[in-house]
Amino acid sequence: MAGTGYEPLDTLKPWGEGIWLIDGPATRHHGIACPTRATVVRLSTGNLWVHAPTRLTDGLRAELDGLGEVRHLVAPNPFHFAHIADWQAAWPKAKSWAVPGVAQRAAQAGLSLSFDRELRADEAEGPWAGQLEQRIVQGSTRFHEAVFLHNASRSLIVTDLITAIETAKLQVRHRPMAWIKGIDDSDGKTPPGIRWMFRDKRAMADSVEEMIGWVPERIILAHGRCYEKNGVAELERAFRRLLRDRMWDRELIRAKRKQAGKG
């Protein structure tokens, strides 16, 4: 498979104070070669928290060991588990965390995985409370994704909730599918297959508004281009259809208050 455009791969890349990205190899998904990305956070204890682990190489393992001890492995949704077992074997003392349904989906793919804890839906786990905000996006009984805010860098960490594939980095024959799905980086958003699994749009919108309320400055994506500025504006853009009625209602209320003030 051709390069991802995010080389070098399998190496730590500083993103901010106490946070690093790892660009991994591409995976094939519905005709698109999707780049992958993990996020590493060094907690106040010096231990490392790893979100959506990608391919583990000897070189990457040495880099991580030089940074701290890997103690927390996070499978943030049912599609990101392929490399967890390798990381568990490399750091047997690490605790593995997952959203509901990951182990079952891994079993369907022929992998027997075990996790120590399910991630809580409405608050951060003790080991990273106060350093990372944590929620599971509501609105679906079939697909669960945990989202996190790294407080120190004001970075929102999402997995598949937003995908922004830089089509210029794809082989020409793979570009049309990204355009058809509406997940190219010119207007990155939730892939349609995942969006359709959220039947309760009101609950999903509540979760998105909570993320907006965190006021992230940047957004880290597992697939494609990260947003290095204007985090709130990017969330409002990516979920504009979901939030359209609420935003319209707020504008009406604002206009009425303004009119009343003039009166």
C-alpha positions as CSV (number, residue, x, y, z in Angstrom):
1,M,0.0,0.0,0.0
2,A,1.2,3.5,-0.8
3,G,2.3,6.0,1.8
4,T,-0.4,7.9,3.8
5,G,1.1,11.4,3.4
6,Y,1.7,11.6,7.1
7,E,5.1,10.0,7.2
8,P,7.1,9.3,9.2
9,L,4.9,6.7,10.6
10,D,5.0,4.8,13.9
11,T,6.8,7.6,15.8
12,L,5.9,10.1,18.4
13,K,5.1,13.6,17.2
14,P,4.6,16.4,19.7
15,W,1.2,18.1,19.6
16,G,1.4,20.2,22.8
17,E,2.6,20.0,26.4
18,G,2.3,16.4,27.5
19,I,0.5,15.2,24.4
20,W,1.8,13.4,21.2
21,L,0.4,11.9,18.0
22,I,1.3,8.7,16.3
23,D,0.5,8.4,12.6
24,G,0.0,4.7,11.7
25,P,-0.4,2.9,8.4
26,A,-3.5,3.2,6.3
27,T,-6.4,0.7,6.5
28,R,-8.7,-0.1,3.7
29,H,-12.3,0.9,4.4
30,H,-15.0,0.8,1.8
31,G,-12.7,1.6,-1.1
32,I,-10.7,4.3,0.8
33,A,-7.1,4.0,2.2
34,C,-7.8,5.7,5.5
35,P,-4.8,6.9,7.5
36,T,-4.8,6.0,11.2
37,R,-3.7,8.0,14.2
38,A,-3.2,7.3,17.9
39,T,-2.9,9.9,20.7
40,V,-0.6,9.6,23.7
41,V,-1.0,11.7,26.9
42,R,1.5,11.8,29.7
43,L,-0.5,12.0,32.9
44,S,0.6,13.9,36.0
45,T,1.9,10.7,37.5
46,G,4.2,10.3,34.5
47,N,2.2,7.3,33.2
48,L,1.1,7.2,29.6
49,W,-2.5,7.1,28.3
50,V,-2.9,5.8,24.8
51,H,-6.0,6.4,22.7
52,A,-6.8,4.2,19.7
53,P,-3.4,2.4,19.6
54,T,-2.0,1.9,16.1
55,R,0.7,-0.5,14.9
56,L,3.4,-1.1,17.5
57,T,7.0,-1.4,16.3
58,D,10.2,-1.9,18.2
59,G,11.2,1.6,17.5
60,L,7.9,3.1,18.7
61,R,8.0,0.9,21.8
62,A,11.5,2.3,22.7
63,E,10.3,5.9,22.2
64,L,7.3,5.3,24.5
65,D,9.5,3.6,27.2
66,G,11.7,6.7,27.1
67,L,8.7,8.9,27.7
68,G,7.0,7.1,30.5
69,E,5.3,3.8,31.4
70,V,2.2,2.9,29.3
71,R,-0.5,2.2,31.9
72,H,-3.8,3.0,30.1
73,L,-4.9,1.6,26.7
74,V,-8.2,3.0,25.4
75,A,-10.4,1.4,22.7
76,P,-12.7,4.4,22.1
77,N,-15.2,2.8,19.7
78,P,-16.0,-0.7,18.3
79,F,-13.9,-0.1,15.2
80,H,-10.5,0.5,16.9
81,F,-9.2,-2.6,18.5
82,A,-6.9,-4.3,15.9
83,H,-3.6,-3.5,17.7
84,I,-4.7,-3.6,21.3
85,A,-3.5,-7.1,21.9
86,D,0.1,-6.2,20.8
87,W,0.1,-3.3,23.3
88,Q,-1.3,-5.4,26.1
89,A,1.5,-8.0,25.5
90,A,4.2,-5.2,25.5
91,W,2.9,-3.6,28.7
92,P,1.2,-6.3,30.8
93,K,0.7,-3.9,33.7
94,A,-1.4,-1.5,31.5
95,K,-5.1,-1.3,32.2
96,S,-7.3,-1.6,29.1
97,W,-10.5,0.5,28.8
98,A,-13.2,0.2,26.2
99,V,-16.6,1.4,25.3
100,P,-19.4,-1.2,25.3
101,G,-19.4,-3.6,22.5
102,V,-15.7,-3.7,21.6
103,A,-14.9,-7.2,22.8
104,Q,-18.0,-8.5,21.1
105,R,-17.1,-7.0,17.7
106,A,-13.5,-8.1,18.0
107,A,-14.9,-11.7,18.6
108,Q,-16.9,-11.4,15.4
109,A,-13.6,-10.5,13.6
110,G,-12.0,-13.6,15.1
111,L,-10.0,-11.9,17.9
112,S,-10.4,-12.8,21.5
113,L,-9.8,-9.6,23.5
114,S,-10.3,-8.8,27.2
115,F,-10.7,-5.4,28.8
116,D,-10.3,-4.4,32.4
117,R,-13.0,-1.8,32.5
118,E,-15.8,-0.2,30.4
119,L,-15.5,3.6,30.1
120,R,-18.0,5.6,31.9
121,A,-20.5,7.6,29.8
122,D,-20.6,10.8,31.8
123,E,-17.4,11.4,33.7
124,A,-13.6,10.9,33.5
125,E,-12.1,7.8,35.1
126,G,-10.1,8.4,38.3
127,P,-6.6,8.0,36.8
128,W,-7.1,11.0,34.5
129,A,-9.9,13.0,36.2
130,G,-9.1,16.7,36.0
131,Q,-6.7,16.2,33.2
132,L,-9.0,14.7,30.6
133,E,-12.7,15.3,30.2
134,Q,-14.6,12.2,29.0
135,R,-18.0,11.4,27.6
136,I,-19.6,8.7,25.5
137,V,-21.6,10.2,22.7
138,Q,-25.3,9.4,23.1
139,G,-28.0,8.6,20.6
140,S,-27.1,5.1,19.4
141,T,-27.6,1.6,20.8
142,R,-25.3,0.1,18.2
143,F,-22.3,2.5,18.1
144,H,-20.6,4.0,21.1
145,E,-17.7,6.4,20.9
146,A,-15.9,8.0,23.8
147,V,-14.6,11.5,23.3
148,F,-12.0,13.3,25.4
149,L,-10.7,16.8,26.0
150,H,-7.1,17.2,27.0
151,N,-7.4,20.2,29.2
152,A,-3.7,21.3,29.1
153,S,-3.7,21.7,25.3
154,R,-7.4,22.4,24.9
155,S,-7.5,19.5,22.4
156,L,-10.7,17.5,21.7
157,I,-9.8,13.9,20.8
158,V,-12.3,12.1,18.6
159,T,-12.1,8.8,16.6
160,D,-14.7,8.3,13.9
161,L,-17.2,10.9,14.9
162,I,-15.4,13.3,12.4
163,T,-13.4,12.0,9.5
164,A,-11.5,14.5,7.3
165,I,-9.6,12.6,4.6
166,E,-7.1,14.8,2.7
167,T,-7.9,13.5,-0.8
168,A,-4.7,15.1,-2.2
169,K,-2.8,12.4,-0.1
170,L,-4.9,9.6,-1.6
171,Q,-4.3,7.7,-4.8
172,V,-6.4,9.2,-7.5
173,R,-8.6,6.1,-7.8
174,H,-9.5,6.3,-4.1
175,R,-10.6,10.0,-4.1
176,P,-14.1,9.7,-5.5
177,M,-15.3,7.6,-2.7
178,A,-14.2,10.1,-0.1
179,W,-16.1,12.8,-2.0
180,I,-19.2,10.7,-2.4
181,K,-19.2,10.0,1.4
182,G,-18.7,13.6,2.2
183,I,-15.7,13.0,4.4
184,D,-12.9,14.8,2.5
185,D,-11.1,17.4,4.5
186,S,-12.8,20.3,2.7
187,D,-15.9,19.5,4.8
188,G,-15.0,16.7,7.3
189,K,-17.9,15.2,9.2
190,T,-19.4,11.9,10.5
191,P,-19.3,9.1,7.9
192,P,-22.8,8.3,6.7
193,G,-22.6,4.6,7.9
194,I,-21.9,5.8,11.5
195,R,-24.3,8.8,11.3
196,W,-27.2,6.5,10.4
197,M,-26.6,4.4,13.5
198,F,-27.5,7.4,15.7
199,R,-31.3,7.2,15.6
200,D,-31.8,9.5,18.5
201,K,-30.7,12.8,17.0
202,R,-31.7,14.8,20.0
203,A,-29.5,12.8,22.3
204,M,-26.6,13.0,19.8
205,A,-27.1,16.8,19.5
206,D,-27.0,17.1,23.3
207,S,-23.6,15.3,23.3
208,V,-22.2,17.5,20.5
209,E,-23.3,20.7,22.4
210,E,-21.6,19.4,25.5
211,M,-18.4,19.1,23.4
212,I,-18.9,22.6,22.1
213,G,-19.3,23.7,25.7
214,W,-15.8,22.4,26.5
215,V,-14.6,25.1,24.1
216,P,-11.8,23.1,22.5
217,E,-9.2,25.1,20.6
218,R,-8.0,22.1,18.5
219,I,-9.4,18.8,17.4
220,I,-7.4,15.5,17.0
221,L,-8.9,13.1,14.5
222,A,-8.0,9.4,14.1
223,H,-8.5,9.6,10.3
224,G,-7.3,12.5,8.2
225,R,-6.4,16.1,8.9
226,C,-6.5,17.4,12.5
227,Y,-7.9,20.9,13.2
228,E,-5.2,23.0,14.7
229,K,-7.4,26.1,15.4
230,N,-11.0,27.2,15.6
231,G,-12.1,24.0,17.3
232,V,-15.6,25.2,18.3
233,A,-16.3,26.6,14.7
234,E,-15.2,23.2,13.3
235,L,-17.6,21.3,15.5
236,E,-20.4,23.7,14.6
237,R,-19.6,23.2,10.9
238,A,-19.2,19.4,11.0
239,F,-22.5,19.0,12.9
240,R,-24.4,21.9,11.3
241,R,-27.3,19.7,10.0
242,L,-27.7,18.0,13.4
243,L,-27.7,21.4,15.2
244,R,-29.5,23.4,12.6
245,D,-32.9,23.7,14.4
246,R,-31.2,24.5,17.7
247,M,-29.0,27.2,16.2
248,W,-32.0,28.6,14.4
249,D,-34.0,28.7,17.6
250,R,-31.2,30.5,19.4
251,E,-31.0,33.1,16.7
252,L,-34.7,33.7,16.9
253,I,-34.5,34.1,20.7
254,R,-31.5,36.4,20.3
255,A,-33.4,38.5,17.7
256,K,-36.5,38.7,19.9
257,R,-34.5,39.9,22.9
258,K,-32.8,42.5,20.8
259,Q,-36.1,43.7,19.5
260,A,-37.6,43.8,23.0
261,G,-34.6,45.8,24.2
262,K,-35.2,48.4,21.5
263,G,-38.8,48.6,22.4
